[in-house]
Amino acid sequence: MIDLAAVRADTPACHRGVFLDSAGSSLPPVQVLDEVIGHLRREAEIGGYRAHDERREELEAGYGLMASLLGCEPDEVAFTDSATRSWLAAFDAVPLSAGDRILVTEVEYAGNAIPLLRRADEVGAVVSPVPSAPSGEVDVAALRPMLDERVKLVSLVHVPTNGGLVNPVASVVEAAHEVGALVLLDACQSVGQLPVDAAALGADIISGTGRKWLRGPRGSGFLMVRRSAMPRLRPRQVDLHSGTWRSPTEYTLRDDARVFELWESSIADRLGLLAAVRYAVSLGIDPITAAVRDRASYLREGLSSVPGVTVHDLGADQCGIVSFTVDGVSAKEVQQRLATRGVTVTVTGVLSTQYDMTRRALPEVVRASPHYFVSEPQLDEAVAALMP
Ligand SMILES: *Cc1c(COP(=O)(O)O)cnc(C)c1O
């Protein structure tokens, strides 16, 4: 069980309003904020290099910490400045040529779809969405006949940006691996609210962010690349941290996941991310998952009782993202109306999830994503603010 009073005490801003945007950019606990600001101050006192040196051991231990969160080995972890940066670094390293196929789910995210379509165009590959089952998850039975040896990559979004759906990972990975395809899992909306265990899920590559459910700083991200996948990847965005310039004409690259890191990065944000991971681990991922699911289903129930409100979440087993519309009121207006009552939500539209929103003829939804630090009375407040 999460100690609500304790986590709320660690999150001063959660008392000032009803914060329902942990799928966008969550409120960090003071432990994260202190770490980031403290390091920036230290850099100002002694310079960035010496400040970095003082924290080397801790930063090195960070690979083990992230590995324990993700169920992988420390050398399978890389730190980056966003989930997108992680995803792109890994995707660019997947060899693709004319005639190759890439499969995606119908909840593919725009930030992945655009580079997928662009690269497919450049090399003469084809991107195909796998149909969803009636309940909303990717249909593994429909996936199987689409798989053949031309499929080099399956891009799988664990939890979409626009709703409470949770895609099945292990069964997709198992099917994809039968034809030798790599699976790139976008776990941006799952890490920090759901258990994401690389070993159990089997994905070759996992990308994630700090700023959402982990409650870390903006501009922080991470990447997991299985050792078994490394020899199949050709890292393209490399620098003097990814490799060593051995002679005027020779270089070597690292053979672990850190080949995907660049030398320059925000140490303060990395330390903040590590503080966020420590915070999540100390609460326990299972209690976090249970608390987030509780809040989200309580909110869905409340919203369903409001005349004119329709909840749109797909999936048999829903997580912390709640999506809804209000009859005759645009999502933006709903967001603004809620803001005047101290409730923070976001709007997500067709441009972020084209396949899914086009298929459902849903141009936009309001997204409410309560974390464990939101109390039930606050959810009641949010629902009351929508009552006509
Ligand atoms: C937010 C989001 C991303 C991108 O995360 P960044 O931190 O902006 O790089 C990727 N995929 C999904 C599903 C997201 O919701």
The ligand as a Gaussian input file, in Angstrom:
#p B3LYP/6-31G(d) Opt

LIG

0 1
 C        5.242000      10.885000     -24.593000
 C        5.396000       9.711000     -25.486000
 C        6.583000       9.506000     -26.202000
 C        7.703000      10.527000     -26.258000
 O        8.338000      10.785000     -25.053000
 P        9.415000      11.968000     -24.955000
 O        9.788000      12.016000     -23.532000
 O        8.702000      13.196000     -25.451000
 O       10.512000      11.659000     -25.863000
 C        6.710000       8.342000     -26.912000
 N        5.727000       7.428000     -26.951000
 C        4.557000       7.587000     -26.285000
 C        3.515000       6.524000     -26.361000
 C        4.362000       8.741000     -25.537000
 O        3.202000       8.925000     -24.898000

